[in-house]
């Protein structure tokens, strides 16, 4: 996607230096556009854990490149076994940074399994880089295809409204900033805008990190898509008043039975959509499916983050200076559950790179028959 008219992905290998991976440090958005260099696995783990990068697809791509940096760090080992042991340890370090997003584990294992049986260290390093690039390229390609499949849902509503504006509510950021390019939930929106459809996005602020207000709104503005930021609790009112036509969200992990883990507050939006007979769609590339877990509510681990994210907020003051402000009584404790799980019964359909399917085991496995047991 574009930033001030220039195309960017969210992660890439630094031009002229294959020892450095570059990312957009999303902590500084929307007020500053900062590119950060990652040249060690410790920096990569910190970038994932401290949310310099976030979003299922981008976490996976960053982990893939992190394993490549890990291969560079393991190059000093004199044997293939020693190399593998070092890389395996690095992989576990990366996996430990964010427990909910399944793409992280998937990418680490994918790179490790590609290199572990190779003999020379140089071959392992080259293969790790090639696999990291493939993970990133696939993520961008899959998100583009999600847009091509999902736009039909927006077109259908537009036709029903005689070409009138389609109002879409989303939660958190499942845009190109959460992936390598295009995004998942936003991909159909961008494709609809490119086709000349009149679309408008209601953007939930998404406390406590405000990924909607900070990131989704910023990238929609960069792409020229009409949008309005609302407080998290406004969605139900908008739906009641007929001001929402559909809800599209992303996901950090979705079971093959259709249960969806996404940013905290998603479950409440699904309940409101269900009560108001509105379609609730979840967009995801296949790398975000968990093919082992059946019951998402009981089995998906829910990350709990530090209470400072709830108690403090960052932004610009009236003089344009960026800083942090304490919102709460200093002594009051806060709980910070980062995700919730929306049961499959509340999900109208899943939008994937292979097409649209029901949020149930039979429909998912029909789309991905190679996963049948």
N, C-alpha and C positions, 0 to 999 in steps of 0.2 A: 504494500500500500504506500501512500505518499505522505511525506512530511514536508510542508512548505513547497509542494510541487515535485519533490525528489523521491524516487522510489527507495524504500527500505524494507528489508526483512528485520525480524527482531533479534536474530543471531547470525553470525557469519565469521569466517576465518579472516583475520586481518590481512589486507592486501600487502604482499611483500614480506610477510612474517608468519610462517606456518606454525610458530610456537605460541601464537596468541589468538584467542577467540574473543570476539567483540560482541557486546550486547547493548541494548538500550536499557539503561538503569531506570526502571519505571518508578522508583521512589521519588524522583524529582518532577515527574509529570503532574499536572499539565503546565507548570510554570517554567520549567527548564527542560531542555532536551539534552541529555547527557549520555555519551557513549563511554562504556567502561571496558577496560581490558581485563581479560581473565587469562592468566598464564600459569596458574597452579590449580591443583584439585582442591586445595583448601579455599582458595578464592571462589572456585566454582560452587563448592558446597555452601559457602556463606551466601553467595548470590541466590541460590535456591532457597535456603532456609530463611534468609532475612528478606526475601521477596524483592530483590533487585529484578528478578524475573519471576513470573507467576502465570498460572493458567496451565491446564493439563498438557496441551500440545507443546508449549514452550518449555515446560519443565522437562518433558521427555527429550526434546531436542538438546537442551542444555546438558542433561545427563549424558546424552550420546557424545557430545563434544567433551564433556568432563572425562569420560572414559578414554577418549583420545589423548587428552592431556595426561591422564593416568598412565597411558602407554608410554608417553615420553618420559614420565618420571620413573617408570619401571625399566627403562632402557639400560640402566646401569647393572641390572642383574645378569649374571654370567651364564645362567641356564634358563631353558624354556620354563621349567618348573618354578624357578624363582620368580621369573617374570609374571607367570600366571598367579602365583600366590600374592605378589604385591598388587597386581591389578584387581584381584578378587577382594582384597582388603579395601582398596580404594572404592570399589563398587559398593561395598557395604556402607562405607562412610557416606557416599552420595545417597543411597537408599534411605538412610536414617534421617535425612533432612526434612522430608514432608511425607507423612505416612498415608495420607488419603489418596493422593493422585496416583493412579495405577500406571500411568505412562512412565513414571520415574523408574520403577522396578523393571518394566518391560524394556525400556531403552538400555539400561545397564546390562541386563541379561543378554539382550540381543547383540550388543557389541562384544561382550565377553565371550559368548559362544562362537562368534565369528573368528576370534583370534586365538583361542586357547589351544587348538590343535596345530597351529602353524609352528614352524621350527625356529626361524631366525627372528631376532628382535626387530630388525628393520621391516620385515614382512608383516609382523604383528602391528607395528606402528602405522604403516601405510594402510593396512586393512581396517584398523580402528578409525582412521580418518575417513576412509571411503564409506564405512558404515554410518558414521556420524552424519556425513553429508547426505546419505540416502535417507536417513531418518528425517532430516530437516526437509529435504525435497519432497518426500512422501507426504509429510504433514501439510505443506503448502498445497500440493496437488489434491489431496483428499479434501481440504477445506474448500478449494475452488469447486470441486464436484458437489460438495454439500450445498453450496450456493446454487448450482445449476439444478439440483433436484428440489431444493426447498423453495425456489422462487415460484414454482407452480402453485404452491399454497397461497402465496401472496397474490398471484395473478387471479386465482379463483375468487378471492374476496374482492379484489378490485373490479372484476367483471360484475359480481353480484351488486356492487355499489355503483354501477354505471360509470366506472372510471374514477370514482371519488377517492378521497384520501384513505389509505389503510393505516390504521393506528396499531402499532406493535409495542407491547411492553416487554422489556427484558430486565434481567437482574444480574448484578455483578458485571464483569467484563469477560465475555466470550468472543471478543473481537480479534483483530489481527495481532494485538498486543499480547493475547493469551496463547497465540500459536506462532507459527513462523511467518504466515501471511494469510490474508483473507478473513480468518476467524471461523468459528463454527456457527454460533447463533446469529452473528452479523453477516455471514456470507450470503444468505438469501436476500437480506436487506440491501447489500451493496449491489447484488445482481439485479434486483428489482429497480433500484435507482438508475443503474446503467441502461436498463431497458425503457426508461422514461416513465415508470410508474410513480404515482404520487404516494410516497411513504413518509411516515412520521413515527419516531421512536420515543416512547416514554422511558426515561432512564432512571431506574432506582438508584439512589445514592450509594446504597450497599455499605452500611456501617458494619464493622468499625474501620475498615481500610478505605472505604469510599471509592472502590474500583469503578463503580458506575459513574459517580459524579466527576472523578478525576480522569479516568482512562477512557471509558466508553464515550462520554461526551466529547472528550478531546479528539478521539479518532473520527467520530461521526462528523465533527466540525471540520476536520482536515479533509474529509471526503465530500463535504457539502451536502450531507444528509440532514433533513429537518429533524430536530429533537428537542425534548424538554426534560430537564432534570426535576425529579420529584423526590420528596422524602420517602423512606422505605415503606411507611405505613399508608401511603396514599393509594397504592395499587387497587385495593379492594373497592374503594370509593369510585375510582375511575371505571372499574368494571361494572359496578352497579348502575352507573349513570350512562352506560352505553358508549363510553369514550375509548374503549379498547376493543379491537377486532380479533386479536390473537396474542398469545404469549409465546415467545421463543427464548429458551435459556440454553446454556451449555451444561457441561458436567465434568467432574473430575474423576468419577468412576461410575460406571453403569453395569449392573449385573446382566448376564445373558437372559435373565427372567424379566428385565425391564425396570428394576428399581434404580433410582437415580440419586447419586450423591452430588450435591452442588453447594455453592456458597450458602452459608446460613441465611435463612429467610426464603429460600426457594420453595420449601414445603408450604409456607403460608400463601405464596402466590398461586401455587397449584390448587390449594383448597378454595381460594377465592374464584379462580377460573372455573373450577368444577361447579361451584354454587351458582355461577352466572352463565353456565352452559357455553363457555368460551373454550376454544381449542388451546391446549397446552402442549407445545412441542419442545422436544429436546434434541439439539443438534450435536453430533459427535462423530469423530473419525473412529474407525474400528480399533485403534490402539487404546482407546479409552474404555473398551469393554473389559470386564473381569469375567473370564471364562470359568472361574472356579467357584465363585460365591453365588448362592441361590437367593438367600434372604438378605437383602441390602440393609434393612433396618436393624437386624440382629448382628450382622457379620462385618459390615464395612466399618473400619476404624475411623473415628471422628477425631481429627486433630484439635487439641486445645492449645491455644497460644497464650502469650503473656498478657497480663491484665493491663499493661501500659497502653496497648493498642485500643482498648476500650476507653480508658481514662483520659488519654491525651489525644489531641488532634493537631495536624500540621497544615499550614497554609500561609497565605500572604496577609500581612497587616495592611492598614490603610495607607501606609507609606511605601508599600511594595516590598517590604522586607519579609523573607520567609522565616518561619519559626514554629515552635510547638507551644500549645496552650493546654493547660489542665482544665478539663471539663467538670470533674467530679470532686466531691470532698476528698482531700488527699488521703485520709485514713480509710476510706470505704474500699472494701475489696470488690473485684469485678471478675466475672467468669467470661471466658472468651472461647466459645465453641465456634470453630471456623466453618463447619459444614453441617448440613442436615440431609436426610434421605427422604425423597418423595417416592411413595409406593407406586408401583406400576399402574395400579387402578386409576390413578389421577393423571396419567400421561396419555395424551391422545395418540401420539406416534413419535417415533424416533427418526431423525433425518441423518442419514449416513452417506458416505461416499459411494455406496452401492445402490442407494435409493431410500425410499421411505417405507418403514415397516411398523407394525404394531409393537407395543411395549410388552411383549410376552415371549416366552421361550420358543414356541413354535414359529412365530413370525421372524424372530431374530435368526434362528438357525436355518430357516429357509433362505435368508439373505446371505448367510455364512455357512453353507453346508459342510465345509471342511472342518468345522468345529463340532459336528455331531459326533457323539461317542458310541 
